[in-house]
Amino acid sequence: MEYDVQTRNRLKRIEGQIRGVLRMMDEGKECKDIITQLSASRTAIDRTMGVLVSSNLIECVRNAEEQGESGDDLVKEAVNMLVKSR
């Protein structure tokens, strides 16, 4: 599986957000502000996971159909992965 530049950039932004949270903690910022930033980071991670699953799922279903198989099980597995991640 190849990962595109946009997905890698998303992860780099998330990495920056986490570094920012650590810096806020070192600076003794308010808990509310830190939680807000952690929540934003979690949302960004969730969205990135959705992008990865959907793009990977498209490729996997195409490959299965080319081999004469059904992609239904792959779709179920992808949904289960997303549900378990929450």
Backbone as CSV, one residue per row, in Angstrom:
resi,resn,N_x,N_y,N_z,CA_x,CA_y,CA_z,C_x,C_y,C_z
1,MET,0.845,-1.175,0.000,0.000,0.000,0.000,0.886,1.232,0.000
2,GLU,0.590,2.139,-0.886,1.313,3.406,-0.933,0.486,4.471,-0.242
3,TYR,1.155,5.335,0.492,0.481,6.413,1.207,0.829,7.731,0.537
4,ASP,-0.199,8.539,0.293,0.023,9.776,-0.441,0.591,10.879,0.458
5,VAL,1.058,11.921,-0.195,1.685,13.050,0.496,0.688,13.729,1.434
6,GLN,-0.555,13.831,1.021,-1.561,14.492,1.854,-1.740,13.773,3.185
7,THR,-1.756,12.456,3.167,-1.913,11.696,4.400,-0.696,11.878,5.292
8,ARG,0.474,11.857,4.700,1.695,12.069,5.481,1.697,13.467,6.088
9,ASN,1.232,14.453,5.330,1.164,15.823,5.848,0.174,15.933,7.006
10,ARG,-0.944,15.223,6.921,-1.903,15.198,8.026,-1.226,14.712,9.300
11,LEU,-0.462,13.637,9.159,0.207,13.069,10.323,1.288,14.006,10.871
12,LYS,1.947,14.725,10.008,2.941,15.698,10.468,2.272,16.833,11.239
13,ARG,1.086,17.257,10.793,0.343,18.295,11.532,-0.069,17.782,12.905
14,ILE,-0.516,16.527,12.953,-0.902,15.927,14.233,0.317,15.858,15.159
15,GLU,1.439,15.466,14.598,2.677,15.413,15.380,2.982,16.792,15.981
16,GLY,2.805,17.830,15.180,3.016,19.202,15.657,2.036,19.581,16.761
17,GLN,0.780,19.135,16.606,-0.216,19.405,17.640,0.191,18.759,18.962
18,ILE,0.663,17.534,18.907,1.063,16.821,20.119,2.277,17.509,20.751
19,ARG,3.217,17.939,19.940,4.359,18.684,20.480,3.891,19.965,21.159
20,GLY,2.891,20.598,20.549,2.322,21.814,21.142,1.674,21.539,22.491
21,VAL,1.008,20.397,22.618,0.393,20.016,23.889,1.476,19.820,24.948
22,LEU,2.541,19.139,24.581,3.642,18.941,25.525,4.240,20.276,25.969
23,ARG,4.387,21.183,25.031,4.913,22.512,25.346,3.963,23.250,26.295
24,MET,2.664,23.139,26.028,1.672,23.776,26.901,1.774,23.218,28.322
25,MET,1.977,21.913,28.426,2.112,21.293,29.751,3.362,21.815,30.456
26,ASP,4.475,21.918,29.713,5.711,22.438,30.288,5.548,23.880,30.768
27,GLU,4.713,24.627,30.054,4.480,26.029,30.402,3.418,26.197,31.481
28,GLY,2.820,25.083,31.916,1.815,25.147,32.978,0.486,25.738,32.541
29,LYS,0.132,25.553,31.293,-1.146,26.080,30.779,-2.326,25.401,31.473
30,GLU,-3.469,26.013,31.370,-4.695,25.501,31.989,-5.086,24.145,31.409
31,CYS,-5.616,23.307,32.273,-6.057,21.965,31.885,-7.077,22.038,30.739
32,LYS,-8.002,22.983,30.830,-9.043,23.137,29.807,-8.433,23.355,28.426
33,ASP,-7.393,24.173,28.367,-6.748,24.463,27.082,-6.022,23.227,26.537
34,ILE,-5.408,22.480,27.430,-4.700,21.263,27.016,-5.694,20.222,26.515
35,ILE,-6.800,20.061,27.228,-7.822,19.103,26.805,-8.391,19.497,25.446
36,THR,-8.593,20.784,25.231,-9.095,21.259,23.937,-8.146,20.861,22.815
37,GLN,-6.853,21.034,23.034,-5.871,20.668,22.010,-5.774,19.160,21.819
38,LEU,-5.875,18.409,22.917,-5.870,16.950,22.789,-7.099,16.467,22.021
39,SER,-8.218,17.094,22.264,-9.443,16.733,21.543,-9.289,17.007,20.047
40,ALA,-8.682,18.138,19.716,-8.443,18.469,18.309,-7.501,17.446,17.676
41,SER,-6.498,17.019,18.430,-5.559,16.009,17.921,-6.264,14.685,17.686
42,ARG,-7.116,14.295,18.629,-7.846,13.036,18.484,-8.765,13.084,17.265
43,THR,-9.431,14.211,17.060,-10.298,14.359,15.892,-9.488,14.233,14.606
44,ALA,-8.318,14.855,14.585,-7.454,14.771,13.395,-6.997,13.336,13.157
45,ILE,-6.687,12.612,14.220,-6.285,11.211,14.086,-7.451,10.385,13.551
46,ASP,-8.646,10.596,14.103,-9.834,9.866,13.640,-10.083,10.097,12.154
47,ARG,-9.961,11.336,11.730,-10.185,11.647,10.313,-9.124,11.001,9.428
48,THR,-7.893,11.007,9.898,-6.818,10.376,9.134,-7.052,8.879,9.021
49,MET,-7.495,8.264,10.106,-7.819,6.836,10.057,-8.917,6.576,9.040
50,GLY,-9.932,7.427,8.994,-11.011,7.272,8.031,-10.507,7.356,6.603
51,VAL,-9.610,8.302,6.358,-9.035,8.444,5.015,-8.237,7.197,4.645
52,LEU,-7.423,6.712,5.588,-6.619,5.517,5.303,-7.488,4.296,5.052
53,VAL,-8.503,4.113,5.873,-9.375,2.946,5.697,-10.122,3.039,4.375
54,SER,-10.660,4.199,4.075,-11.454,4.310,2.842,-10.600,4.132,1.603
55,SER,-9.423,4.735,1.571,-8.588,4.586,0.369,-8.059,3.159,0.257
56,ASN,-7.727,2.557,1.376,-7.259,1.179,1.370,-8.401,0.243,0.985
57,LEU,-9.591,0.522,1.465,-10.750,-0.317,1.182,-11.064,-0.322,-0.311
58,ILE,-11.001,0.826,-0.930,-11.261,0.912,-2.370,-10.297,0.004,-3.127
59,GLU,-9.022,0.098,-2.772,-8.009,-0.725,-3.447,-8.246,-2.217,-3.185
60,CYS,-8.561,-2.562,-1.950,-8.774,-3.978,-1.597,-10.011,-4.552,-2.287
61,VAL,-11.082,-3.777,-2.355,-12.305,-4.257,-3.006,-12.058,-4.452,-4.499
62,ARG,-11.351,-3.519,-5.118,-11.025,-3.665,-6.542,-10.229,-4.949,-6.787
63,ASN,-9.237,-5.183,-5.944,-8.417,-6.391,-6.100,-9.256,-7.655,-5.915
64,ALA,-10.149,-7.639,-4.936,-10.999,-8.809,-4.689,-11.912,-9.062,-5.888
65,GLU,-12.503,-7.991,-6.427,-13.408,-8.150,-7.564,-12.672,-8.643,-8.803
66,GLU,-11.436,-8.185,-8.974,-10.638,-8.649,-10.105,-10.360,-10.147,-10.008
67,GLN,-10.312,-10.654,-8.784,-10.069,-12.073,-8.564,-11.371,-12.857,-8.445
68,GLY,-12.499,-12.191,-8.720,-13.789,-12.856,-8.698,-14.364,-13.066,-7.306
69,GLU,-13.831,-12.374,-6.316,-14.317,-12.499,-4.946,-15.217,-11.320,-4.605
70,SER,-15.983,-11.487,-3.541,-16.845,-10.412,-3.060,-16.062,-9.506,-2.112
71,GLY,-16.349,-8.235,-2.170,-15.699,-7.290,-1.268,-16.470,-7.066,0.017
72,ASP,-17.592,-7.786,0.191,-18.437,-7.579,1.374,-17.690,-7.794,2.683
73,ASP,-16.906,-8.851,2.761,-16.164,-9.133,3.992,-15.134,-8.042,4.281
74,LEU,-14.549,-7.518,3.230,-13.579,-6.440,3.409,-14.242,-5.188,3.963
75,VAL,-15.420,-4.889,3.479,-16.159,-3.722,3.964,-16.508,-3.908,5.442
76,LYS,-16.992,-5.097,5.790,-17.325,-5.373,7.196,-16.099,-5.243,8.087
77,GLU,-14.991,-5.771,7.631,-13.757,-5.687,8.412,-13.330,-4.232,8.621
78,ALA,-13.437,-3.413,7.575,-13.065,-2.003,7.669,-13.960,-1.267,8.658
79,VAL,-15.249,-1.533,8.600,-16.196,-0.898,9.541,-15.860,-1.310,10.966
80,ASN,-15.591,-2.596,11.161,-15.253,-3.092,12.496,-13.962,-2.429,13.019
81,MET,-12.995,-2.225,12.151,-11.762,-1.565,12.567,-12.035,-0.153,13.067
82,LEU,-12.879,0.572,12.349,-13.202,1.935,12.756,-14.005,1.968,14.045
83,VAL,-14.929,1.046,14.186,-15.749,1.000,15.390,-14.876,0.664,16.608
84,LYS,-13.996,-0.306,16.461,-13.128,-0.704,17.578,-12.167,0.400,17.978
85,SER,-11.807,1.268,17.051,-10.858,2.325,17.358,-11.446,3.389,18.264
86,ARG,-12.750,3.396,18.383,-13.414,4.381,19.250,-13.691,3.718,20.549
